[in-house]
Amino acid sequence: MMERQRQHLITVAILGPPNAGKSTLFNRLMCKESNKAYKLASEKNTWKRRSRGRIGHNHPSTLQGGAIVSSTPGTTRDRRECIGRIGGTYFTLVDTAGVDGERIDLLSKGKSKKDQMEIDMMKQTLEAAKNADLVFLMFDAKVGVTTDLEETCHWLRKVGAHRLDDDDDDGDDGAMDSNDIKGQEWKRRVVILGNKLEGDAWSNFYNEESSIMQHISEVSRMGFGDVVPISAEHGEGMADLATIVDGLANRKLKMLGLSMDQEESEMTNKKELEEKNEQPLRLAILGRQNVGKSTLVNSLLHQDRVITGNKPGLTRDAITIKWSWQGKSVELVDTAGIRRMAKRDHCDNIEDLAVRDAMRAMKVADVAVLVLDAEARMLQRQELAIADAVVREGRSLVVAANKMDLLVDKEYSKEEYADGVRRQIETRFPMLRFTPVVPMSSLTGESVADLMPTVFNARDRWARVISTGLLNRWLKDVMDGQAPPIVQGRQVRIKYIMQTKGRPPTFLLFCNVDVIPVSYMRYLTRNFQETFEMFGMEVRLAVKTGSNPYHDKSKNTRVGKGIGGSEARKSKMIAELKATGKPLKKGVSRRRQKYFK
């Protein structure tokens, strides 16, 4: 348990040239349980078929909450963080965009509108390298030393990185006393990983692939120690990485002057405080491409956390950011823009994987914010499809009408703008009437502060637990207003109602019939939403038939001795066995057996 509590003790960043296997190693080291990267119930057997529709996908994938992996260089753009685990050690893991010489030069020269995206990518990578305790510098061992790798090593030295065994003392880490380590200045360590080394054929000098050993020898002379051979795709070499990470975590623990018992007691107290508080709110930002989702995230955080720009489709991975709003924990998820399938780029499967990642973020979220573009003037069908998916998944929906500054003026207020958006939603999607709409401008920051109170209110309504007494008093009033209809000559009688679960709100109606007409169910749902303010979410009402205590089960002919009953068949077989000494064949009547004799 103490190892699990040290997950935030060290930070490990994965750097390297493009297409070196960084995202593959990121998915390998990710803790599936902590990051909810397991297979969801709605994703079972989806790999066998293609998902159709506006928010569907063409390419089945085994992606389950990890980073997008593709053979196309430059797939990763943003800085993605998660909780990593290797062996028994937990840590903060960071995936970054590819580093090459051209991007490093662009970062040193300054701003350039033409290459702004490349500069923003390098800024994110630089931030990851500065905040990391350990840097895994990956390269393709089959390619060897390149100019990009040499410039990356030179750039890391400028950042202040050191080799793993570069200590102030000449002794070994394991032999150093804790008093010698305590108080030392912490150094950022770099370990070079030679990726794509499957098996052991590459280590044979007499093999055709003996050039790999020369590549490893050349990289080892670049000033960051020996190369650690691994295979991120096949999981080879992970034991060496576990030794490195665990040793560095223990060293930092000693440097901070904490013993194992002290840290365990501090972490236990911290865990007890966290358990008393409520779970963090998971907020997913969804929408079409280029509607301002990433700009909204940066405006909420008051920093350039994710890459933004005028080019559609900049965001690919679903970036989870842990944030605190007024003392409340929030997990903010920025997702890729969702285009309908006919308009996607089918040259590769990157956009399909990005859509799958965005929809998965919505499925594990508490509240989904649908960002609209005011320039479109009308609600698009794609946005209706996204809203329908959110509601049917059981999530709470909040609409952010973005780019308000392009429409609002002295004669047209933001309240009128919000009412216009709400009317369009109610006209096109009656189930989403009275859905919270927040008009804003994420670029100027106007009214962005109104979003989070609306989101927390939506989460509280979504997770609300209603007492059975209050529900039944509401049911009595509703039935007095309009009595249930007659179904197949029987008067529908709803005995009582109870809530079976929250998140999403689910209720069970106990009736004397199996099915209630759809029209009356809509009447109940509408009244329920208006009474308990369950707007912007699906209210799930299920029907259950109670058993009749006065029903005589002994009169059931299906289990008696009549024709077709199991007891009748059994008695016939016993009688045939007594008369002939041979059992009656199953599925063949006695008359047919006598005829064939």
Disulfide bonds with the S-S distance in Angstrom:
none
